[in-house]
Amino acid sequence: MKVQLPTSYIQVHVPANVQAALAGDENQRLNLIWIALVAVEILMVVSVVVHAVVRAIYPKKRNLQRLDSW
């Protein structure tokens, strides 16, 4: 069973380098993979920095209940 979606109202602009990568241009495909990897790496670094800043502003409360039991 084939499902056909009404795509006449959907206007998606695909950049030329993405079109070239999908068409089989190996160079463009490698460029896109490289850009994606760098973007993921930047997001990881940003998340670590944000986590460090949040922990500096709101430090974890120490569990003092264990020490009180002595």
PQR file with spaces between the fields and no chain letter, atoms N, CA, C, O and H, PARSE charges and radii, in Angstrom:
ATOM       1  N    MET     1       0.842   -1.184    0.000 -0.4000 1.5000
ATOM       2  CA   MET     1       0.000    0.000    0.000 -0.0000 2.0000
ATOM       3  C    MET     1       0.882    1.241    0.000  0.5500 1.7000
ATOM       4  O    MET     1       1.731    1.404    0.877 -0.5500 1.4000
ATOM       5  N    LYS     2       0.690    2.089   -0.952 -0.4000 1.5000
ATOM       6  CA   LYS     2       1.496    3.287   -1.079 -0.0000 2.0000
ATOM       7  C    LYS     2       0.743    4.469   -0.485  0.5500 1.7000
ATOM       8  O    LYS     2      -0.436    4.679   -0.771 -0.5500 1.4000
ATOM       9  H    LYS     2       0.001    1.956   -1.665  0.4000 1.0000
ATOM      10  N    VAL     3       1.435    5.226    0.336 -0.4000 1.5000
ATOM      11  CA   VAL     3       0.829    6.426    0.923 -0.0000 2.0000
ATOM      12  C    VAL     3       1.407    7.627    0.204  0.5500 1.7000
ATOM      13  O    VAL     3       2.624    7.804    0.158 -0.5500 1.4000
ATOM      14  H    VAL     3       2.392    5.055    0.568  0.4000 1.0000
ATOM      15  N    GLN     4       0.549    8.442   -0.349 -0.4000 1.5000
ATOM      16  CA   GLN     4       1.015    9.648   -1.031 -0.0000 2.0000
ATOM      17  C    GLN     4       0.659   10.861   -0.202  0.5500 1.7000
ATOM      18  O    GLN     4      -0.491   11.058    0.191 -0.5500 1.4000
ATOM      19  H    GLN     4      -0.440    8.298   -0.311  0.4000 1.0000
ATOM      20  N    LEU     5       1.668   11.664    0.053 -0.4000 1.5000
ATOM      21  CA   LEU     5       1.449   12.871    0.832 -0.0000 2.0000
ATOM      22  C    LEU     5       1.240   14.048   -0.110  0.5500 1.7000
ATOM      23  O    LEU     5       1.922   14.156   -1.129 -0.5500 1.4000
ATOM      24  H    LEU     5       2.602   11.504   -0.266  0.4000 1.0000
ATOM      25  N    PRO     6       0.316   14.921    0.218 -0.5600 1.5000
ATOM      26  CA   PRO     6       0.133   16.116   -0.616  0.2800 2.0000
ATOM      27  C    PRO     6       1.271   17.102   -0.377  0.5500 1.7000
ATOM      28  O    PRO     6       1.244   17.881    0.576 -0.5500 1.4000
ATOM      29  N    THR     7       2.263   17.056   -1.248 -0.4000 1.5000
ATOM      30  CA   THR     7       3.461   17.871   -1.043 -0.0000 2.0000
ATOM      31  C    THR     7       3.458   19.146   -1.873  0.5500 1.7000
ATOM      32  O    THR     7       4.465   19.853   -1.915 -0.5500 1.4000
ATOM      33  H    THR     7       2.285   16.423   -2.022  0.4000 1.0000
ATOM      34  N    SER     8       2.360   19.448   -2.524 -0.4000 1.5000
ATOM      35  CA   SER     8       2.358   20.635   -3.379 -0.0000 2.0000
ATOM      36  C    SER     8       2.454   21.920   -2.568  0.5500 1.7000
ATOM      37  O    SER     8       2.929   22.935   -3.077 -0.5500 1.4000
ATOM      38  H    SER     8       1.542   18.873   -2.489  0.4000 1.0000
ATOM      39  N    TYR     9       2.010   21.892   -1.311 -0.4000 1.5000
ATOM      40  CA   TYR     9       2.050   23.108   -0.503 -0.0000 2.0000
ATOM      41  C    TYR     9       3.315   23.191    0.347  0.5500 1.7000
ATOM      42  O    TYR     9       3.534   24.191    1.032 -0.5500 1.4000
ATOM      43  H    TYR     9       1.624   21.068   -0.898  0.4000 1.0000
ATOM      44  N    ILE    10       4.138   22.165    0.312 -0.4000 1.5000
ATOM      45  CA   ILE    10       5.363   22.167    1.108 -0.0000 2.0000
ATOM      46  C    ILE    10       6.491   22.724    0.244  0.5500 1.7000
ATOM      47  O    ILE    10       6.815   22.162   -0.802 -0.5500 1.4000
ATOM      48  H    ILE    10       3.960   21.353   -0.245  0.4000 1.0000
ATOM      49  N    GLN    11       7.079   23.816    0.679 -0.4000 1.5000
ATOM      50  CA   GLN    11       8.203   24.428   -0.031 -0.0000 2.0000
ATOM      51  C    GLN    11       9.439   24.314    0.867  0.5500 1.7000
ATOM      52  O    GLN    11       9.576   25.053    1.842 -0.5500 1.4000
ATOM      53  H    GLN    11       6.816   24.272    1.529  0.4000 1.0000
ATOM      54  N    VAL    12      10.319   23.400    0.538 -0.4000 1.5000
ATOM      55  CA   VAL    12      11.525   23.205    1.329 -0.0000 2.0000
ATOM      56  C    VAL    12      12.709   23.668    0.504  0.5500 1.7000
ATOM      57  O    VAL    12      12.923   23.203   -0.615 -0.5500 1.4000
ATOM      58  H    VAL    12      10.208   22.799   -0.254  0.4000 1.0000
ATOM      59  N    HIS    13      13.478   24.592    1.072 -0.4000 1.5000
ATOM      60  CA   HIS    13      14.673   25.063    0.378 -0.0000 2.0000
ATOM      61  C    HIS    13      15.865   24.231    0.849  0.5500 1.7000
ATOM      62  O    HIS    13      16.229   24.267    2.025 -0.5500 1.4000
ATOM      63  H    HIS    13      13.304   24.969    1.982  0.4000 1.0000
ATOM      64  N    VAL    14      16.459   23.496   -0.060 -0.4000 1.5000
ATOM      65  CA   VAL    14      17.626   22.675    0.262 -0.0000 2.0000
ATOM      66  C    VAL    14      18.854   23.377   -0.308  0.5500 1.7000
ATOM      67  O    VAL    14      18.900   23.663   -1.505 -0.5500 1.4000
ATOM      68  H    VAL    14      16.163   23.467   -1.015  0.4000 1.0000
ATOM      69  N    PRO    15      19.856   23.660    0.540 -0.5600 1.5000
ATOM      70  CA   PRO    15      21.055   24.340    0.046  0.2800 2.0000
ATOM      71  C    PRO    15      21.755   23.531   -1.048  0.5500 1.7000
ATOM      72  O    PRO    15      21.595   22.314   -1.147 -0.5500 1.4000
ATOM      73  N    ALA    16      22.527   24.237   -1.859 -0.4000 1.5000
ATOM      74  CA   ALA    16      23.179   23.606   -3.012 -0.0000 2.0000
ATOM      75  C    ALA    16      24.170   22.531   -2.578  0.5500 1.7000
ATOM      76  O    ALA    16      24.289   21.496   -3.235 -0.5500 1.4000
ATOM      77  H    ALA    16      22.657   25.225   -1.779  0.4000 1.0000
ATOM      78  N    ASN    17      24.888   22.770   -1.470 -0.4000 1.5000
ATOM      79  CA   ASN    17      25.871   21.768   -1.049 -0.0000 2.0000
ATOM      80  C    ASN    17      25.189   20.493   -0.554  0.5500 1.7000
ATOM      81  O    ASN    17      25.728   19.399   -0.723 -0.5500 1.4000
ATOM      82  H    ASN    17      24.792   23.611   -0.937  0.4000 1.0000
ATOM      83  N    VAL    18      24.003   20.626    0.059 -0.4000 1.5000
ATOM      84  CA   VAL    18      23.262   19.438    0.488 -0.0000 2.0000
ATOM      85  C    VAL    18      22.734   18.694   -0.731  0.5500 1.7000
ATOM      86  O    VAL    18      22.762   17.464   -0.770 -0.5500 1.4000
ATOM      87  H    VAL    18      23.566   21.514    0.196  0.4000 1.0000
ATOM      88  N    GLN    19      22.256   19.432   -1.724 -0.4000 1.5000
ATOM      89  CA   GLN    19      21.792   18.795   -2.959 -0.0000 2.0000
ATOM      90  C    GLN    19      22.928   18.041   -3.631  0.5500 1.7000
ATOM      91  O    GLN    19      22.736   16.930   -4.124 -0.5500 1.4000
ATOM      92  H    GLN    19      22.233   20.431   -1.693  0.4000 1.0000
ATOM      93  N    ALA    20      24.119   18.648   -3.652 -0.4000 1.5000
ATOM      94  CA   ALA    20      25.265   17.986   -4.275 -0.0000 2.0000
ATOM      95  C    ALA    20      25.653   16.730   -3.500  0.5500 1.7000
ATOM      96  O    ALA    20      26.006   15.714   -4.098 -0.5500 1.4000
ATOM      97  H    ALA    20      24.275   19.551   -3.252  0.4000 1.0000
ATOM      98  N    ALA    21      25.587   16.798   -2.166 -0.4000 1.5000
ATOM      99  CA   ALA    21      25.933   15.629   -1.354 -0.0000 2.0000
ATOM     100  C    ALA    21      24.935   14.509   -1.583  0.5500 1.7000
ATOM     101  O    ALA    21      25.314   13.341   -1.674 -0.5500 1.4000
ATOM     102  H    ALA    21      25.299   17.623   -1.680  0.4000 1.0000
ATOM     103  N    LEU    22      23.655   14.863   -1.677 -0.4000 1.5000
ATOM     104  CA   LEU    22      22.639   13.841   -1.919 -0.0000 2.0000
ATOM     105  C    LEU    22      22.744   13.279   -3.326  0.5500 1.7000
ATOM     106  O    LEU    22      22.366   12.133   -3.571 -0.5500 1.4000
ATOM     107  H    LEU    22      23.347   15.812   -1.603  0.4000 1.0000
ATOM     108  N    ALA    23      23.255   14.079   -4.248 -0.4000 1.5000
ATOM     109  CA   ALA    23      23.389   13.623   -5.630 -0.0000 2.0000
ATOM     110  C    ALA    23      24.593   12.704   -5.804  0.5500 1.7000
ATOM     111  O    ALA    23      24.729   12.056   -6.841 -0.5500 1.4000
ATOM     112  H    ALA    23      23.562   15.010   -4.049  0.4000 1.0000
ATOM     113  N    GLY    24      25.465   12.642   -4.805 -0.4000 1.5000
ATOM     114  CA   GLY    24      26.573   11.703   -4.889 -0.0000 2.0000
ATOM     115  C    GLY    24      27.940   12.340   -4.936  0.5500 1.7000
ATOM     116  O    GLY    24      28.924   11.642   -5.183 -0.5500 1.4000
ATOM     117  H    GLY    24      25.355   13.169   -3.962  0.4000 1.0000
ATOM     118  N    ASP    25      28.045   13.645   -4.710 -0.4000 1.5000
ATOM     119  CA   ASP    25      29.352   14.303   -4.699 -0.0000 2.0000
ATOM     120  C    ASP    25      30.062   13.949   -3.386  0.5500 1.7000
ATOM     121  O    ASP    25      29.674   14.405   -2.310 -0.5500 1.4000
ATOM     122  H    ASP    25      27.246   14.211   -4.510  0.4000 1.0000
ATOM     123  N    GLU    26      31.101   13.133   -3.502 -0.4000 1.5000
ATOM     124  CA   GLU    26      31.792   12.631   -2.309 -0.0000 2.0000
ATOM     125  C    GLU    26      32.433   13.763   -1.510  0.5500 1.7000
ATOM     126  O    GLU    26      32.433   13.737   -0.279 -0.5500 1.4000
ATOM     127  H    GLU    26      31.416   12.763   -4.376  0.4000 1.0000
ATOM     128  N    ASN    27      32.974   14.750   -2.208 -0.4000 1.5000
ATOM     129  CA   ASN    27      33.625   15.869   -1.527 -0.0000 2.0000
ATOM     130  C    ASN    27      32.632   16.652   -0.679  0.5500 1.7000
ATOM     131  O    ASN    27      32.910   16.985    0.473 -0.5500 1.4000
ATOM     132  H    ASN    27      32.974   14.771   -3.208  0.4000 1.0000
ATOM     133  N    GLN    28      31.482   16.941   -1.257 -0.4000 1.5000
ATOM     134  CA   GLN    28      30.458   17.678   -0.514 -0.0000 2.0000
ATOM     135  C    GLN    28      29.940   16.850    0.661  0.5500 1.7000
ATOM     136  O    GLN    28      29.656   17.393    1.729 -0.5500 1.4000
ATOM     137  H    GLN    28      31.256   16.671   -2.193  0.4000 1.0000
ATOM     138  N    ARG    29      29.819   15.545    0.464 -0.4000 1.5000
ATOM     139  CA   ARG    29      29.337   14.685    1.544 -0.0000 2.0000
ATOM     140  C    ARG    29      30.320   14.695    2.710  0.5500 1.7000
ATOM     141  O    ARG    29      29.913   14.783    3.869 -0.5500 1.4000
ATOM     142  H    ARG    29      30.050   15.104   -0.403  0.4000 1.0000
ATOM     143  N    LEU    30      31.606   14.605    2.406 -0.4000 1.5000
ATOM     144  CA   LEU    30      32.613   14.639    3.466 -0.0000 2.0000
ATOM     145  C    LEU    30      32.618   15.991    4.169  0.5500 1.7000
ATOM     146  O    LEU    30      32.799   16.062    5.385 -0.5500 1.4000
ATOM     147  H    LEU    30      31.937   14.534    1.465  0.4000 1.0000
ATOM     148  N    ASN    31      32.417   17.068    3.404 -0.4000 1.5000
ATOM     149  CA   ASN    31      32.341   18.395    4.014 -0.0000 2.0000
ATOM     150  C    ASN    31      31.171   18.480    4.983  0.5500 1.7000
ATOM     151  O    ASN    31      31.309   19.022    6.080 -0.5500 1.4000
ATOM     152  H    ASN    31      32.270   17.011    2.416  0.4000 1.0000
ATOM     153  N    LEU    32      30.018   17.947    4.584 -0.4000 1.5000
ATOM     154  CA   LEU    32      28.846   18.000    5.460 -0.0000 2.0000
ATOM     155  C    LEU    32      29.054   17.162    6.716  0.5500 1.7000
ATOM     156  O    LEU    32      28.651   17.565    7.807 -0.5500 1.4000
ATOM     157  H    LEU    32      29.906   17.507    3.693  0.4000 1.0000
ATOM     158  N    ILE    33      29.686   15.990    6.563 -0.4000 1.5000
ATOM     159  CA   ILE    33      29.966   15.149    7.730 -0.0000 2.0000
ATOM     160  C    ILE    33      30.916   15.874    8.677  0.5500 1.7000
ATOM     161  O    ILE    33      30.732   15.844    9.894 -0.5500 1.4000
ATOM     162  H    ILE    33      30.013   15.663    5.676  0.4000 1.0000
ATOM     163  N    TRP    34      31.932   16.524    8.114 -0.4000 1.5000
ATOM     164  CA   TRP    34      32.896   17.269    8.925 -0.0000 2.0000
ATOM     165  C    TRP    34      32.200   18.401    9.677  0.5500 1.7000
ATOM     166  O    TRP    34      32.448   18.603   10.866 -0.5500 1.4000
ATOM     167  H    TRP    34      32.082   16.548    7.125  0.4000 1.0000
ATOM     168  N    ILE    35      31.332   19.137    8.988 -0.4000 1.5000
ATOM     169  CA   ILE    35      30.602   20.237    9.627 -0.0000 2.0000
ATOM     170  C    ILE    35      29.711   19.694   10.746  0.5500 1.7000
ATOM     171  O    ILE    35      29.626   20.296   11.816 -0.5500 1.4000
ATOM     172  H    ILE    35      31.130   18.973    8.022  0.4000 1.0000
ATOM     173  N    ALA    36      29.050   18.567   10.507 -0.4000 1.5000
ATOM     174  CA   ALA    36      28.178   17.984   11.530 -0.0000 2.0000
ATOM     175  C    ALA    36      28.986   17.547   12.754  0.5500 1.7000
ATOM     176  O    ALA    36      28.558   17.766   13.887 -0.5500 1.4000
ATOM     177  H    ALA    36      29.119   18.077    9.638  0.4000 1.0000
ATOM     178  N    LEU    37      30.142   16.936   12.534 -0.4000 1.5000
ATOM     179  CA   LEU    37      30.971   16.502   13.661 -0.0000 2.0000
ATOM     180  C    LEU    37      31.467   17.688   14.480  0.5500 1.7000
ATOM     181  O    LEU    37      31.477   17.637   15.710 -0.5500 1.4000
ATOM     182  H    LEU    37      30.490   16.759   11.614  0.4000 1.0000
ATOM     183  N    VAL    38      31.877   18.752   13.803 -0.4000 1.5000
ATOM     184  CA   VAL    38      32.344   19.950   14.512 -0.0000 2.0000
ATOM     185  C    VAL    38      31.196   20.577   15.295  0.5500 1.7000
ATOM     186  O    VAL    38      31.392   21.044   16.416 -0.5500 1.4000
ATOM     187  H    VAL    38      31.870   18.794   12.804  0.4000 1.0000
ATOM     188  N    ALA    39      29.991   20.590   14.708 -0.4000 1.5000
ATOM     189  CA   ALA    39      28.836   21.156   15.408 -0.0000 2.0000
ATOM     190  C    ALA    39      28.522   20.355   16.667  0.5500 1.7000
ATOM     191  O    ALA    39      28.219   20.936   17.709 -0.5500 1.4000
ATOM     192  H    ALA    39      29.831   20.210   13.797  0.4000 1.0000
ATOM     193  N    VAL    40      28.590   19.030   16.583 -0.4000 1.5000
ATOM     194  CA   VAL    40      28.334   18.191   17.762 -0.0000 2.0000
ATOM     195  C    VAL    40      29.395   18.437   18.825  0.5500 1.7000
ATOM     196  O    VAL    40      29.082   18.506   20.014 -0.5500 1.4000
ATOM     197  H    VAL    40      28.836   18.558   15.737  0.4000 1.0000
ATOM     198  N    GLU    41      30.637   18.569   18.408 -0.4000 1.5000
ATOM     199  CA   GLU    41      31.721   18.825   19.358 -0.0000 2.0000
ATOM     200  C    GLU    41      31.523   20.168   20.061  0.5500 1.7000
ATOM     201  O    GLU    41      31.732   20.272   21.269 -0.5500 1.4000
ATOM     202  H    GLU    41      30.892   18.513   17.443  0.4000 1.0000
ATOM     203  N    ILE    42      31.124   21.188   19.313 -0.4000 1.5000
ATOM     204  CA   ILE    42      30.874   22.504   19.910 -0.0000 2.0000
ATOM     205  C    ILE    42      29.728   22.419   20.913  0.5500 1.7000
ATOM     206  O    ILE    42      29.803   23.007   21.992 -0.5500 1.4000
ATOM     207  H    ILE    42      30.955   21.103   18.331  0.4000 1.0000
ATOM     208  N    LEU    43      28.667   21.689   20.563 -0.4000 1.5000
ATOM     209  CA   LEU    43      27.544   21.535   21.494 -0.0000 2.0000
ATOM     210  C    LEU    43      27.975   20.822   22.771  0.5500 1.7000
ATOM     211  O    LEU    43      27.509   21.165   23.858 -0.5500 1.4000
ATOM     212  H    LEU    43      28.606   21.211   19.687  0.4000 1.0000
ATOM     213  N    MET    44      28.857   19.835   22.652 -0.4000 1.5000
ATOM     214  CA   MET    44      29.336   19.124   23.838 -0.0000 2.0000
ATOM     215  C    MET    44      30.132   20.061   24.744  0.5500 1.7000
ATOM     216  O    MET    44      29.958   20.047   25.962 -0.5500 1.4000
ATOM     217  H    MET    44      29.235   19.556   21.769  0.4000 1.0000
ATOM     218  N    VAL    45      31.004   20.874   24.151 -0.4000 1.5000
ATOM     219  CA   VAL    45      31.803   21.810   24.942 -0.0000 2.0000
ATOM     220  C    VAL    45      30.898   22.834   25.619  0.5500 1.7000
ATOM     221  O    VAL    45      31.093   23.157   26.790 -0.5500 1.4000
ATOM     222  H    VAL    45      31.145   20.885   23.161  0.4000 1.0000
ATOM     223  N    VAL    46      29.909   23.345   24.885 -0.4000 1.5000
ATOM     224  CA   VAL    46      28.981   24.326   25.460 -0.0000 2.0000
ATOM     225  C    VAL    46      28.212   23.705   26.621  0.5500 1.7000
ATOM     226  O    VAL    46      28.006   24.358   27.644 -0.5500 1.4000
ATOM     227  H    VAL    46      29.751   23.083   23.933  0.4000 1.0000
ATOM     228  N    SER    47      27.787   22.452   26.473 -0.4000 1.5000
ATOM     229  CA   SER    47      27.027   21.821   27.557 -0.0000 2.0000
ATOM     230  C    SER    47      27.895   21.634   28.797  0.5500 1.7000
ATOM     231  O    SER    47      27.407   21.792   29.916 -0.5500 1.4000
ATOM     232  H    SER    47      27.954   21.921   25.642  0.4000 1.0000
ATOM     233  N    VAL    48      29.170   21.301   28.620 -0.4000 1.5000
ATOM     234  CA   VAL    48      30.064   21.143   29.769 -0.0000 2.0000
ATOM     235  C    VAL    48      30.271   22.484   30.466  0.5500 1.7000
ATOM     236  O    VAL    48      30.266   22.554   31.695 -0.5500 1.4000
ATOM     237  H    VAL    48      29.566   21.172   27.711  0.4000 1.0000
ATOM     238  N    VAL    49      30.453   23.545   29.686 -0.4000 1.5000
ATOM     239  CA   VAL    49      30.663   24.874   30.271 -0.0000 2.0000
ATOM     240  C    VAL    49      29.412   25.330   31.016  0.5500 1.7000
ATOM     241  O    VAL    49      29.503   25.854   32.126 -0.5500 1.4000
ATOM     242  H    VAL    49      30.458   23.488   28.687  0.4000 1.0000
ATOM     243  N    VAL    50      28.241   25.131   30.404 -0.4000 1.5000
ATOM     244  CA   VAL    50      26.990   25.521   31.066 -0.0000 2.0000
ATOM     245  C    VAL    50      26.809   24.730   32.356  0.5500 1.7000
ATOM     246  O    VAL    50      26.384   25.282   33.371 -0.5500 1.4000
ATOM     247  H    VAL    50      28.167   24.705   29.502  0.4000 1.0000
ATOM     248  N    HIS    51      27.128   23.443   32.318 -0.4000 1.5000
ATOM     249  CA   HIS    51      26.999   22.619   33.520 -0.0000 2.0000
ATOM     250  C    HIS    51      27.931   23.117   34.617  0.5500 1.7000
ATOM     251  O    HIS    51      27.538   23.170   35.782 -0.5500 1.4000
ATOM     252  H    HIS    51      27.473   22.995   31.494  0.4000 1.0000
ATOM     253  N    ALA    52      29.165   23.486   34.258 -0.4000 1.5000
ATOM     254  CA   ALA    52      30.114   23.986   35.254 -0.0000 2.0000
ATOM     255  C    ALA    52      29.638   25.308   35.849  0.5500 1.7000
ATOM     256  O    ALA    52      29.765   25.525   37.055 -0.5500 1.4000
ATOM     257  H    ALA    52      29.483   23.444   33.311  0.4000 1.0000
ATOM     258  N    VAL    53      29.096   26.186   35.023 -0.4000 1.5000
ATOM     259  CA   VAL    53      28.605   27.476   35.518 -0.0000 2.0000
ATOM     260  C    VAL    53      27.417   27.271   36.447  0.5500 1.7000
ATOM     261  O    VAL    53      27.336   27.899   37.502 -0.5500 1.4000
ATOM     262  H    VAL    53      28.993   26.011   34.044  0.4000 1.0000
ATOM     263  N    VAL    54      26.493   26.392   36.059 -0.4000 1.5000
ATOM     264  CA   VAL    54      25.320   26.136   36.903 -0.0000 2.0000
ATOM     265  C    VAL    54      25.745   25.521   38.226  0.5500 1.7000
ATOM     266  O    VAL    54      25.200   25.872   39.273 -0.5500 1.4000
ATOM     267  H    VAL    54      26.559   25.881   35.202  0.4000 1.0000
ATOM     268  N    ARG    55      26.712   24.606   38.195 -0.4000 1.5000
ATOM     269  CA   ARG    55      27.180   23.990   39.437 -0.0000 2.0000
ATOM     270  C    ARG    55      27.918   25.005   40.307  0.5500 1.7000
ATOM     271  O    ARG    55      27.884   24.898   41.533 -0.5500 1.4000
ATOM     272  H    ARG    55      27.154   24.321   37.345  0.4000 1.0000
ATOM     273  N    ALA    56      28.583   25.988   39.699 -0.4000 1.5000
ATOM     274  CA   ALA    56      29.269   27.011   40.487 -0.0000 2.0000
ATOM     275  C    ALA    56      28.258   27.936   41.155  0.5500 1.7000
ATOM     276  O    ALA    56      28.470   28.376   42.285 -0.5500 1.4000
ATOM     277  H    ALA    56      28.610   26.075   38.703  0.4000 1.0000
ATOM     278  N    ILE    57      27.168   28.229   40.468 -0.4000 1.5000
ATOM     279  CA   ILE    57      26.153   29.121   41.029 -0.0000 2.0000
ATOM     280  C    ILE    57      25.296   28.379   42.044  0.5500 1.7000
ATOM     281  O    ILE    57      25.017   28.896   43.125 -0.5500 1.4000
ATOM     282  H    ILE    57      26.995   27.871   39.551  0.4000 1.0000
ATOM     283  N    TYR    58      24.879   27.164   41.694 -0.4000 1.5000
ATOM     284  CA   TYR    58      24.035   26.360   42.578 -0.0000 2.0000
ATOM     285  C    TYR    58      24.775   25.077   42.950  0.5500 1.7000
ATOM     286  O    TYR    58      24.556   24.033   42.336 -0.5500 1.4000
ATOM     287  H    TYR    58      25.106   26.744   40.816  0.4000 1.0000
ATOM     288  N    PRO    59      25.650   25.151   43.952 -0.5600 1.5000
ATOM     289  CA   PRO    59      26.391   23.927   44.304  0.2800 2.0000
ATOM     290  C    PRO    59      25.465   22.867   44.896  0.5500 1.7000
ATOM     291  O    PRO    59      24.414   23.178   45.458 -0.5500 1.4000
ATOM     292  N    LYS    60      25.879   21.613   44.756 -0.4000 1.5000
ATOM     293  CA   LYS    60      25.086   20.520   45.314 -0.0000 2.0000
ATOM     294  C    LYS    60      25.147   20.590   46.832  0.5500 1.7000
ATOM     295  O    LYS    60      26.196   20.871   47.411 -0.5500 1.4000
ATOM     296  H    LYS    60      26.732   21.360   44.299  0.4000 1.0000
ATOM     297  N    LYS    61      24.024   20.335   47.460 -0.4000 1.5000
ATOM     298  CA   LYS    61      24.004   20.294   48.922 -0.0000 2.0000
ATOM     299  C    LYS    61      24.645   18.984   49.372  0.5500 1.7000
ATOM     300  O    LYS    61      24.329   17.914   48.852 -0.5500 1.4000
ATOM     301  H    LYS    61      23.172   20.107   46.989  0.4000 1.0000
ATOM     302  N    ARG    62      25.542   19.083   50.335 -0.4000 1.5000
ATOM     303  CA   ARG    62      26.203   17.881   50.847 -0.0000 2.0000
ATOM     304  C    ARG    62      25.221   17.093   51.707  0.5500 1.7000
ATOM     305  O    ARG    62      24.357   17.661   52.375 -0.5500 1.4000
ATOM     306  H    ARG    62      25.799   19.952   50.757  0.4000 1.0000
ATOM     307  N    ASN    63      25.374   15.804   51.674 -0.4000 1.5000
ATOM     308  CA   ASN    63      24.515   14.956   52.489 -0.0000 2.0000
ATOM     309  C    ASN    63      25.134   14.862   53.885  0.5500 1.7000
ATOM     310  O    ASN    63      25.981   14.007   54.143 -0.5500 1.4000
ATOM     311  H    ASN    63      26.076   15.343   51.132  0.4000 1.0000
ATOM     312  N    LEU    64      24.697   15.757   54.785 -0.4000 1.5000
ATOM     313  CA   LEU    64      25.280   15.814   56.124 -0.0000 2.0000
ATOM     314  C    LEU    64      24.635   14.818   57.077  0.5500 1.7000
ATOM     315  O    LEU    64      25.097   14.655   58.206 -0.5500 1.4000
ATOM     316  H    LEU    64      24.009   16.452   54.575  0.4000 1.0000
ATOM     317  N    GLN    65      23.599   14.166   56.645 -0.4000 1.5000
ATOM     318  CA   GLN    65      22.905   13.229   57.524 -0.0000 2.0000
ATOM     319  C    GLN    65      23.814   12.051   57.890  0.5500 1.7000
ATOM     320  O    GLN    65      23.738   11.539   59.007 -0.5500 1.4000
ATOM     321  H    GLN    65      23.223   14.299   55.728  0.4000 1.0000
ATOM     322  N    ARG    66      24.654   11.627   56.980 -0.4000 1.5000
ATOM     323  CA   ARG    66      25.554   10.512   57.272 -0.0000 2.0000
ATOM     324  C    ARG    66      26.544   10.894   58.365  0.5500 1.7000
ATOM     325  O    ARG    66      26.856   10.085   59.239 -0.5500 1.4000
ATOM     326  H    ARG    66      24.716   12.043   56.073  0.4000 1.0000
ATOM     327  N    LEU    67      27.040   12.140   58.314 -0.4000 1.5000
ATOM     328  CA   LEU    67      28.019   12.562   59.311 -0.0000 2.0000
ATOM     329  C    LEU    67      27.367   12.740   60.680  0.5500 1.7000
ATOM     330  O    LEU    67      28.015   12.535   61.707 -0.5500 1.4000
ATOM     331  H    LEU    67      26.787   12.798   57.605  0.4000 1.0000
ATOM     332  N    ASP    68      26.100   13.118   60.701 -0.4000 1.5000
ATOM     333  CA   ASP    68      25.405   13.320   61.974 -0.0000 2.0000
ATOM     334  C    ASP    68      25.158   12.008   62.700  0.5500 1.7000
ATOM     335  O    ASP    68      24.938   12.016   63.911 -0.5500 1.4000
ATOM     336  H    ASP    68      25.574   13.285   59.867  0.4000 1.0000
ATOM     337  N    SER    69      25.188   10.897   62.006 -0.4000 1.5000
ATOM     338  CA   SER    69      24.879    9.627   62.655 -0.0000 2.0000
ATOM     339  C    SER    69      26.033    9.138   63.521  0.5500 1.7000
ATOM     340  O    SER    69      25.852    8.220   64.321 -0.5500 1.4000
ATOM     341  H    SER    69      25.367   10.890   61.022  0.4000 1.0000
ATOM     342  N    TRP    70      27.211    9.730   63.379 -0.4000 1.5000
ATOM     343  CA   TRP    70      28.351    9.275   64.172 -0.0000 2.0000
ATOM     344  C    TRP    70      28.246    9.798   65.580  0.5500 1.7000
ATOM     345  O    TRP    70      29.115    9.523   66.407 -0.5500 1.4000
ATOM     346  H    TRP    70      27.358   10.476   62.729  0.4000 1.0000
